[in-house]
C-alpha cells in the first residue's frame, strides 16, 4: 500500500510543510519498543479470534522481533514521511512480511496504540525512577549516620531558631522522597491498566479477549471505558506531578547546599569535581551542580503545566493536540532522573565543617525556648514565660553575653523563681535529650528513625521488579 494510511479519502497529496509540522516520530520514536511489544500481543489476540493464522502470527512475531533488534542496535531508520512511530513500525513490518502486516491493524487505532505505549513506557520509567529515589534516600541516611554527633543551628525564616541534630535536619529530604515513593506506588495502580481494545474510542468491533491482552502485556486488567481510555492523560499528569514534587524537594536541598557552602554560612564543603571556577576571579569555587538542580526544577514544573494546559479545553475523545503531551513528559523524566543522580552525588561527597557548626551553636540565642520551657516547669504560664525570656534575651544582647553567661542575680532581676538549676537547661545536650519524642531530634529518636527507614528501603528494594 502506497501513501498515507488514510490516503483513500483524499485527492491531494499532503503538503510538505504540513507534513513536517505535524510529524511526531522525531520524539515518539522513544516508544518504538513498546509499540512492538503491544503489536506482538495484539497479533496474538487476533490469532485467538481467527483473524490471523498460526503461520501469519509466527511470521509477524519473527518480524517484530527482528525490528526490535534493529532498533536496539541502532540500525533502524525512522522516517518523518511516515508521520509517527506507529506507521514507521507498520511500514517496516510490511517490508518484511508483505500484506499480512496490515492485518495486524484490524480493529485497532493509533489512538489506543499511543496510550498503551505510553503506559508501558511509564511503567518502566517508574521503575528506573524508584531505583534512583532509593539510592538518594540511602545516601541521605548514610550521611546522617556518619554525622550523628553533629549539632546544627536549625532555622525558621532563615534565622537561628533551635539546636537540632544535623542528621535530623538532612533526613527531612529522605522523608520527603519517601512519601514521593509512596505516591509513585499508588500511581502505579492507575497506570497499570490496559487501553488496548478500545479502538478509536467506541471499542473494538471484533470480539477481542481484552483480559488476555492486558495480562500478556503485564497489566493488571483492561480499562473499562473506551472513550476515557483514549482521551484521558491523567496518568501522564499524575506522573508529572510526582516528578514536580521530587524536583521541588531537590531544589530546596540545592538551595540549602548553595547557602551552606557560602563564606557567610560555611557549614559544608562540596567536592571540587562538582563545582566550577570563574573565568575572571581565580579564587572562586561555585556550586554549579546545585544551582543547575535548582534551575532545572523550573523546567519540570513548566512541563507539568504545559500538559495541564494542553488538556484544559479538549473535547472528547481523541484530538491531535494530545500528540504534544510527549515532549514535556520525556523532558521532565530525563531532567528529574539526572537531577536525582546529581543530588545523590552531592550528598555522598558533602563534608560538614563541624568546628564551624559548634561555634555557631553559641550564637543567636538558640536556647531561648529552653529558658521559656524552664520557667513553665516552675509554674509560669507559657505566654508569660515567653515574655520574660524575651526580656532576658534583650538584656543579654545589650550586655554582650550569652544566656549561659548571665549570673543568677541577673536572671533573678526578671523572675525570682529562677534558681541554679537553670544552667542545666542552657546546654545543647539537654535541649536534644528533652526531645526524645516520636518525630523529634533526640539522639535515640533520630537513630530509631534512620533504622526504620533503612528497613523500609530494604523492603522496597526487594519488591522492585522489571516490567
RODO-2510 file (C-alpha; in nm, 4 decimals, decimal comma):
residues 467
     n   res          X          Y          Z
     1     x     0,0000     0,0000     0,0000
     2     x     0,1429     0,3367    -0,1017
     3     x     0,0738     0,6745     0,0526
     4     x    -0,0701     0,7553     0,3918
     5     x    -0,2759     0,5059     0,5863
     6     x    -0,5759     0,7341     0,5379
     7     x    -0,4998     0,8484     0,1792
     8     x    -0,8058     0,6796     0,0239
     9     x    -1,0275     0,9652     0,1386
    10     x    -0,8144     1,2458    -0,0079
    11     x    -0,7499     1,3770    -0,3592
    12     x    -0,4447     1,5936    -0,2794
    13     x    -0,1021     1,4924    -0,1586
    14     x    -0,0107     1,6076     0,1894
    15     x     0,1593     1,9471     0,1866
    16     x     0,5300     1,9077     0,2618
    17     x     0,5347     2,1882     0,5185
    18     x     0,2307     2,0423     0,6936
    19     x     0,3966     1,7022     0,6892
    20     x     0,6971     1,8440     0,8728
    21     x     0,4733     2,0474     1,1023
    22     x     0,2610     1,7503     1,2056
    23     x     0,5136     1,4686     1,2328
    24     x     0,5815     1,3230     1,5780
    25     x     0,8319     1,0493     1,5051
    26     x     1,1169     1,2878     1,5868
    27     x     1,0188     1,2400     1,9533
    28     x     0,7749     0,9493     1,9798
    29     x     1,0385     0,7099     1,8415
    30     x     1,1164     0,6648     2,2125
    31     x     0,8056     0,4453     2,2255
    32     x     0,9161     0,2122     1,9442
    33     x     0,9999    -0,0929     2,1560
    34     x     0,6749    -0,0573     2,3494
    35     x     0,4867    -0,0292     2,0195
    36     x     0,6430    -0,3590     1,9125
    37     x     0,5560    -0,5201     2,2455
    38     x     0,1921    -0,4109     2,2156
    39     x     0,1737    -0,5136     1,8489
    40     x     0,3024    -0,8594     1,9323
    41     x     0,0313    -0,9053     2,1934
    42     x    -0,2384    -0,7653     1,9638
    43     x    -0,1373    -1,0123     1,6926
    44     x    -0,1764    -1,2958     1,9430
    45     x    -0,5229    -1,1668     2,0311
    46     x    -0,6175    -1,1575     1,6617
    47     x    -0,4996    -1,5174     1,6274
    48     x    -0,7300    -1,6179     1,9147
    49     x    -1,0360    -1,4893     1,7233
    50     x    -0,9319    -1,6315     1,3851
    51     x    -0,8202    -1,3117     1,2095
    52     x    -0,4635    -1,4406     1,1857
    53     x    -0,3497    -1,7935     1,1166
    54     x    -0,0787    -1,9642     1,3178
    55     x     0,1623    -1,9192     1,0265
    56     x     0,0797    -1,5495     0,9912
    57     x     0,1237    -1,4917     1,3635
    58     x     0,4597    -1,6672     1,3586
    59     x     0,5874    -1,4556     1,0695
    60     x     0,4638    -1,1352     1,2336
    61     x     0,6257    -1,2203     1,5672
    62     x     0,9541    -1,3053     1,3979
    63     x     0,9490    -0,9813     1,2011
    64     x     0,8595    -0,7741     1,5093
    65     x     1,1473    -0,9346     1,6990
    66     x     1,3842    -0,8537     1,4114
    67     x     1,2691    -0,4903     1,4061
    68     x     1,3160    -0,4648     1,7809
    69     x     1,6697    -0,5958     1,7475
    70     x     1,7458    -0,3434     1,4716
    71     x     1,6182    -0,0615     1,6910
    72     x     1,8241    -0,1711     1,9911
    73     x     2,1363    -0,1997     1,7765
    74     x     2,0830     0,1403     1,6116
    75     x     2,0181     0,0087     1,2600
    76     x     1,6570     0,1182     1,2287
    77     x     1,5872     0,4368     1,0330
    78     x     1,2803     0,6376     1,1332
    79     x     1,1144     0,8414     0,8569
    80     x     0,9276     1,1692     0,9077
    81     x     0,7276     1,0984     0,5941
    82     x     0,5643     0,8107     0,7828
    83     x     0,4432     1,0581     1,0427
    84     x     0,4776     0,8702     1,3711
    85     x     0,6302     0,5697     1,5428
    86     x     0,3246     0,3531     1,4724
    87     x     0,3369     0,3955     1,0957
    88     x     0,7148     0,3524     1,0923
    89     x     0,6837     0,0148     1,2626
    90     x     0,3945    -0,0873     1,0382
    91     x     0,5914     0,0011     0,7228
    92     x     0,8966    -0,1911     0,8482
    93     x     0,6701    -0,4864     0,9182
    94     x     0,5253    -0,4666     0,5657
    95     x     0,8732    -0,4642     0,4149
    96     x     0,9469    -0,7918     0,5967
    97     x     0,6238    -0,9906     0,5662
    98     x     0,4165    -0,8173     0,2990
    99     x     0,0393    -0,7625     0,3095
   100     x    -0,0115    -0,9684     0,6232
   101     x     0,1442    -0,6744     0,8113
   102     x    -0,1741    -0,4760     0,7502
   103     x    -0,3883    -0,7430     0,9097
   104     x    -0,2419    -0,6515     1,2474
   105     x    -0,4286    -0,3211     1,2355
   106     x    -0,7662    -0,4962     1,2255
   107     x    -0,9951    -0,3200     1,4714
   108     x    -0,7011    -0,1189     1,6045
   109     x    -0,6473     0,2591     1,6144
   110     x    -0,3424     0,4710     1,6748
   111     x    -0,5487     0,6448     1,9430
   112     x    -0,5301     0,3343     2,1602
   113     x    -0,1837     0,2376     2,0460
   114     x    -0,0210     0,5545     2,1747
   115     x    -0,1796     0,5415     2,5201
   116     x    -0,0876     0,1745     2,5515
   117     x     0,2703     0,2506     2,4533
   118     x     0,2816     0,5454     2,6943
   119     x     0,1579     0,3378     2,9859
   120     x     0,4146     0,0659     2,9115
   121     x     0,6875     0,3293     2,8822
   122     x     0,5909     0,4997     3,2081
   123     x     0,5761     0,1667     3,3890
   124     x     0,9423     0,1102     3,3045
   125     x     1,0431     0,4706     3,3714
   126     x     0,8634     0,4487     3,7055
   127     x     1,0883     0,1562     3,7961
   128     x     1,4000     0,3499     3,6912
   129     x     1,2835     0,6466     3,8946
   130     x     1,2209     0,4345     4,2036
   131     x     1,5732     0,2936     4,1894
   132     x     1,7204     0,6447     4,1743
   133     x     1,4945     0,7646     4,4562
   134     x     1,6052     0,4794     4,6825
   135     x     1,9701     0,5486     4,6076
   136     x     1,9166     0,9140     4,7012
   137     x     1,7414     0,8232     5,0272
   138     x     2,0197     0,5796     5,1138
   139     x     2,2809     0,8495     5,0513
   140     x     2,0976     1,0833     5,2888
   141     x     2,0700     0,8166     5,5597
   142     x     2,4364     0,7210     5,5250
   143     x     2,5449     1,0840     5,5590
   144     x     2,3176     1,1206     5,8624
   145     x     2,4637     0,8101     6,0302
   146     x     2,8168     0,9336     5,9674
   147     x     2,7360     1,2586     6,1471
   148     x     2,5068     1,1586     6,4324
   149     x     2,7146     1,3650     6,6765
   150     x     2,6861     1,6885     6,4778
   151     x     2,4505     1,9511     6,6185
   152     x     2,3165     2,2082     6,3798
   153     x     2,1533     2,5510     6,4245
   154     x     1,8018     2,4896     6,2976
   155     x     1,6317     2,7738     6,1125
   156     x     1,2976     2,9380     6,0657
   157     x     1,2761     3,2484     5,8459
   158     x     1,6489     3,1853     5,7790
   159     x     1,7159     3,2934     6,1375
   160     x     1,8774     3,0782     6,4054
   161     x     1,5937     2,9088     6,5930
   162     x     1,6758     2,5946     6,7969
   163     x     1,9555     2,3388     6,8059
   164     x     1,8870     2,0225     6,6094
   165     x     2,0902     1,7204     6,5087
   166     x     2,2276     1,7620     6,1577
   167     x     2,1108     1,4044     6,0988
   168     x     1,7568     1,5101     6,1828
   169     x     1,7720     1,8119     5,9522
   170     x     1,9192     1,6358     5,6490
   171     x     1,6874     1,3339     5,6762
   172     x     1,4000     1,5734     5,6086
   173     x     1,4844     1,5194     5,2422
   174     x     1,4808     1,1420     5,2859
   175     x     1,1380     1,1675     5,4452
   176     x     1,0111     1,3807     5,1572
   177     x     1,1347     1,1334     4,8963
   178     x     0,9878     0,8505     5,0994
   179     x     0,6391     0,9952     5,0508
   180     x     0,7003     1,0660     4,6827
   181     x     0,7987     0,6991     4,6517
   182     x     0,4687     0,6068     4,8170
   183     x     0,2864     0,8313     4,5696
   184     x     0,4592     0,6513     4,2842
   185     x     0,3462     0,3155     4,4199
   186     x    -0,0094     0,4442     4,4377
   187     x     0,0113     0,5908     4,0844
   188     x     0,1149     0,2508     3,9506
   189     x    -0,2279     0,1090     4,0357
   190     x    -0,3916     0,3576     3,7984
   191     x    -0,1262     0,3457     3,5291
   192     x    -0,1146    -0,0330     3,5055
   193     x    -0,4460    -0,0734     3,3222
   194     x    -0,4626    -0,1570     2,9524
   195     x    -0,6333     0,0632     2,6897
   196     x    -0,5761    -0,1810     2,4019
   197     x    -0,9096    -0,2968     2,2641
   198     x    -1,0701     0,0450     2,2927
   199     x    -1,0078     0,1111     1,9224
   200     x    -1,0547     0,4739     1,8109
   201     x    -1,2912     0,5431     2,1042
   202     x    -1,6007     0,3214     2,0665
   203     x    -1,4431    -0,0142     2,1468
   204     x    -1,3208    -0,2777     1,9051
   205     x    -1,5753    -0,4263     1,6637
   206     x    -1,4127    -0,7679     1,6890
   207     x    -1,4537    -0,9979     1,9927
   208     x    -1,1050    -0,9491     2,1348
   209     x    -1,0133    -1,1107     2,4645
   210     x    -0,9160    -0,7885     2,6421
   211     x    -0,8261    -0,9672     2,9632
   212     x    -0,5763    -1,1790     2,7692
   213     x    -0,4314    -0,8650     2,6066
   214     x    -0,3911    -0,6929     2,9414
   215     x    -0,2287    -0,9893     3,1126
   216     x     0,0021    -1,0611     2,8175
   217     x     0,1350    -0,7061     2,8460
   218     x     0,1743    -0,7290     3,2227
   219     x    -0,1193    -0,5002     3,3024
   220     x    -0,3495    -0,5697     3,5952
   221     x    -0,6512    -0,5645     3,3662
   222     x    -0,8237    -0,3690     3,0880
   223     x    -0,9552    -0,0157     3,1157
   224     x    -1,3329    -0,0498     3,1098
   225     x    -1,4327     0,2740     2,9368
   226     x    -1,3143     0,3106     2,5781
   227     x    -1,3645     0,6888     2,5431
   228     x    -1,1804     0,7522     2,8687
   229     x    -0,9050     0,5109     2,7649
   230     x    -0,8055     0,7021     2,4521
   231     x    -0,8782     1,0602     2,5582
   232     x    -0,7511     1,0751     2,9152
   233     x    -0,3971     1,1680     3,0075
   234     x    -0,4411     1,1785     3,3843
   235     x    -0,1835     0,9013     3,4206
   236     x     0,0640     1,1356     3,2493
   237     x    -0,0258     1,4440     3,4532
   238     x    -0,0156     1,2481     3,7786
   239     x     0,3305     1,1175     3,6928
   240     x     0,4428     1,4704     3,6063
   241     x     0,3026     1,5935     3,9378
   242     x     0,5133     1,3369     4,1244
   243     x     0,8187     1,4429     3,9243
   244     x     0,7422     1,8042     4,0153
   245     x     0,7242     1,7194     4,3859
   246     x     1,0585     1,5402     4,3639
   247     x     1,2173     1,8366     4,1879
   248     x     1,0709     2,0819     4,4395
   249     x     1,2433     1,8933     4,7204
   250     x     1,5681     1,8640     4,5262
   251     x     1,5533     2,2367     4,4544
   252     x     1,5096     2,3175     4,8235
   253     x     1,8031     2,0910     4,9084
   254     x     2,0109     2,2570     4,6363
   255     x     1,9262     2,5992     4,7778
   256     x     2,0458     2,4924     5,1221
   257     x     2,3693     2,3486     4,9836
   258     x     2,4296     2,6750     4,7974
   259     x     2,3795     2,8716     5,1178
   260     x     2,5810     2,6341     5,3336
   261     x     2,8889     2,6434     5,1104
   262     x     2,8964     3,0256     5,1049
   263     x     3,1527     3,2040     5,3289
   264     x     2,8669     3,3618     5,5244
   265     x     2,7440     3,0173     5,6344
   266     x     3,0491     2,7963     5,5736
   267     x     2,8665     2,4892     5,7097
   268     x     2,9916     2,2450     5,4460
   269     x     3,2265     2,1880     5,1599
   270     x     3,1477     2,0135     4,8307
   271     x     3,3901     1,8154     4,6134
   272     x     3,5807     2,0152     4,3536
   273     x     3,4629     1,7715     4,0871
   274     x     3,1060     1,9006     4,1233
   275     x     3,1958     2,2707     4,1275
   276     x     3,3323     2,5194     3,8753
   277     x     3,5502     2,8265     3,8865
   278     x     3,5335     3,1726     3,7386
   279     x     3,6855     3,2796     3,4086
   280     x     3,7820     3,6070     3,5772
   281     x     3,8113     3,5576     3,9532
   282     x     4,0744     3,2936     4,0385
   283     x     3,9540     3,2331     4,3962
   284     x     3,6004     3,1278     4,3080
   285     x     3,4507     2,7837     4,3796
   286     x     3,0961     2,7864     4,2510
   287     x     2,8337     2,5216     4,3437
   288     x     2,7097     2,4949     3,9853
   289     x     2,5742     2,1412     4,0228
   290     x     2,3372     2,2535     4,2968
   291     x     2,2464     2,5700     4,1082
   292     x     2,1584     2,3670     3,7997
   293     x     1,9342     2,1340     4,0008
   294     x     1,7573     2,4417     4,1361
   295     x     1,7233     2,5816     3,7843
   296     x     1,6090     2,2564     3,6245
   297     x     1,3255     2,2276     3,8770
   298     x     1,1531     2,5155     3,6984
   299     x     1,1601     2,3173     3,3734
   300     x     0,9814     2,0203     3,5272
   301     x     0,7189     2,2412     3,6884
   302     x     0,6722     2,4006     3,3460
   303     x     0,6370     2,0575     3,1863
   304     x     0,3525     1,9740     3,4249
   305     x     0,1665     2,2965     3,3496
   306     x     0,2297     2,2547     2,9780
   307     x     0,0402     1,9245     2,9774
   308     x    -0,2332     2,0542     3,2094
   309     x    -0,2841     2,3492     2,9744
   310     x    -0,2876     2,1145     2,6761
   311     x    -0,5755     1,9151     2,8235
   312     x    -0,7806     2,2009     2,9667
   313     x    -1,0242     2,2632     2,6780
   314     x    -1,0090     1,9405     2,4793
   315     x    -1,3469     1,7908     2,3873
   316     x    -1,3821     1,4133     2,3880
   317     x    -1,2497     1,1910     2,2555
   318     x    -0,9087     1,1912     2,0823
   319     x    -0,7640     1,5145     1,9401
   320     x    -0,4324     1,5636     1,7641
   321     x    -0,3338     1,8108     2,0364
   322     x    -0,2575     1,5062     2,2516
   323     x     0,0492     1,4413     2,0379
   324     x     0,2090     1,7324     2,2232
   325     x     0,1990     1,5596     2,5624
   326     x     0,5121     1,3602     2,4933
   327     x     0,7906     1,6224     2,4565
   328     x     0,7264     1,7751     2,8020
   329     x     0,6820     1,4303     2,9559
   330     x     1,0055     1,2962     2,8095
   331     x     1,1940     1,6118     2,9087
   332     x     1,0628     1,6019     3,2658
   333     x     1,1598     1,2382     3,3106
   334     x     1,5141     1,2930     3,1834
   335     x     1,5594     1,6086     3,3912
   336     x     1,4321     1,4501     3,7120
   337     x     1,6420     1,1362     3,6738
   338     x     1,9639     1,3270     3,6070
   339     x     1,8885     1,5725     3,8888
   340     x     1,8262     1,2877     4,1334
   341     x     2,1596     1,1328     4,0437
   342     x     2,3404     1,4663     4,0703
   343     x     2,1840     1,5374     4,4100
   344     x     2,2860     1,1911     4,5287
   345     x     2,6463     1,2511     4,4257
   346     x     2,6467     1,5871     4,6043
   347     x     2,5193     1,4323     4,9262
   348     x     2,7714     1,1487     4,9052
   349     x     3,0573     1,3980     4,8637
   350     x     2,9360     1,6565     5,1160
   351     x     3,1763     1,7344     5,4046
   352     x     3,0482     1,9034     5,7213
   353     x     3,2583     2,1711     5,8895
   354     x     3,1983     2,0537     6,2454
   355     x     3,4092     2,3167     6,4224
   356     x     3,2205     2,5937     6,2449
   357     x     2,8842     2,4486     6,3482
   358     x     2,9998     2,4106     6,7079
   359     x     3,0915     2,7777     6,7133
   360     x     2,7588     2,8827     6,5637
   361     x     2,5661     2,6999     6,8360
   362     x     2,6900     2,9684     7,0753
   363     x     2,5339     3,2437     6,8665
   364     x     2,1766     3,3516     6,8064
   365     x     2,0343     3,2544     7,1495
   366     x     1,9313     2,9109     7,0232
   367     x     1,8384     2,8013     7,3770
   368     x     1,5899     3,0803     7,4471
   369     x     1,2995     2,8377     7,4066
   370     x     1,4626     2,6119     7,6646
   371     x     1,4664     2,9005     7,9101
   372     x     1,0965     2,9674     7,8477
   373     x     1,0205     2,5983     7,8987
   374     x     1,2224     2,6050     8,2215
   375     x     1,0007     2,8841     8,3522
   376     x     0,6925     2,6814     8,2571
   377     x     0,8172     2,3935     8,4749
   378     x     0,8270     2,6445     8,7616
   379     x     0,4565     2,7158     8,7184
   380     x     0,4612     3,0221     8,4933
   381     x     0,2113     3,0157     8,2024
   382     x     0,3908     2,9843     7,8703
   383     x     0,2864     3,3217     7,7279
   384     x     0,4230     3,4961     8,0355
   385     x     0,7344     3,2770     8,0295
   386     x     0,7821     3,3733     7,6644
   387     x     0,7561     3,7415     7,7551
   388     x     1,0036     3,7119     8,0414
   389     x     1,2505     3,5209     7,8264
   390     x     1,2276     3,7847     7,5553
   391     x     1,3283     4,0478     7,8073
   392     x     1,6193     3,8332     7,9261
   393     x     1,7403     3,7869     7,5686
   394     x     1,7271     4,1604     7,5071
   395     x     1,9227     4,2227     7,8288
   396     x     2,1845     3,9624     7,7332
   397     x     2,2228     4,1215     7,3898
   398     x     2,2750     4,4628     7,5478
   399     x     2,5347     4,3159     7,7829
   400     x     2,7097     4,1274     7,5023
   401     x     2,6570     3,7989     7,6856
   402     x     2,5233     3,4569     7,6008
   403     x     2,2327     3,3286     7,8125
   404     x     2,4508     3,0826     7,9989
   405     x     2,6940     3,3661     8,0818
   406     x     2,4340     3,5621     8,2791
   407     x     2,4716     3,5407     8,6559
   408     x     2,1962     3,4044     8,8747
   409     x     2,1476     3,7538     9,0161
   410     x     2,0947     3,8885     8,6655
   411     x     1,8393     3,6177     8,5944
   412     x     1,6525     3,6953     8,9153
   413     x     1,6015     4,0545     8,8053
   414     x     1,3444     3,9131     8,5657
   415     x     1,1998     3,6293     8,7757
   416     x     1,2775     3,5376     9,1337
   417     x     1,1796     3,1745     9,0752
   418     x     1,4881     3,1156     8,8602
   419     x     1,7398     2,9026     9,0502
   420     x     2,0807     2,7465     8,9924
   421     x     1,9246     2,4578     8,8001
   422     x     1,8536     2,6953     8,5102
   423     x     2,2070     2,6360     8,3844
   424     x     2,1293     2,2667     8,3259
   425     x     1,8661     2,3813     8,0775
   426     x     2,1051     2,6132     7,8970
   427     x     2,3018     2,3285     7,7408
   428     x     2,2558     2,1948     7,3881
   429     x     2,2741     1,8344     7,5061
   430     x     1,9881     1,8943     7,7491
   431     x     1,7763     2,0504     7,4735
   432     x     1,8281     1,7483     7,2499
   433     x     1,7554     1,4922     7,5223
   434     x     1,4298     1,6687     7,6032
   435     x     1,3147     1,5847     7,2508
   436     x     1,3238     1,2079     7,2716
   437     x     0,9712     1,2006     7,1335
   438     x     0,8498     1,0397     6,8092
   439     x     0,9441     1,2750     6,5285
   440     x     1,1801     1,4757     6,7487
   441     x     1,5515     1,5498     6,7295
   442     x     1,6510     1,3398     7,0315
   443     x     1,9628     1,1327     6,9505
   444     x     1,7983     0,7956     7,0126
   445     x     1,4821     0,9016     6,8301
   446     x     1,6842     1,0005     6,5242
   447     x     1,8749     0,6708     6,5296
   448     x     1,5486     0,4794     6,5517
   449     x     1,4027     0,6807     6,2635
   450     x     1,7050     0,6090     6,0426
   451     x     1,6931     0,2369     6,1160
   452     x     1,3204     0,2255     6,0475
   453     x     1,3542     0,3983     5,7118
   454     x     1,6502     0,1780     5,6180
   455     x     1,4357    -0,1262     5,6882
   456     x     1,1573     0,0154     5,4718
   457     x     1,4030     0,0769     5,1895
   458     x     1,5196    -0,2846     5,2004
   459     x     1,1577    -0,3960     5,1689
   460     x     1,1041    -0,1670     4,8712
   461     x     1,4267    -0,2787     4,7031
   462     x     1,3235    -0,6408     4,7367
   463     x     0,9954    -0,5569     4,5659
   464     x     1,1472    -0,3822     4,2652
   465     x     1,0830    -0,5947     3,9614
   466     x     1,1461    -0,5173     3,5995
   467     x     0,8256    -0,4995     3,3952
***
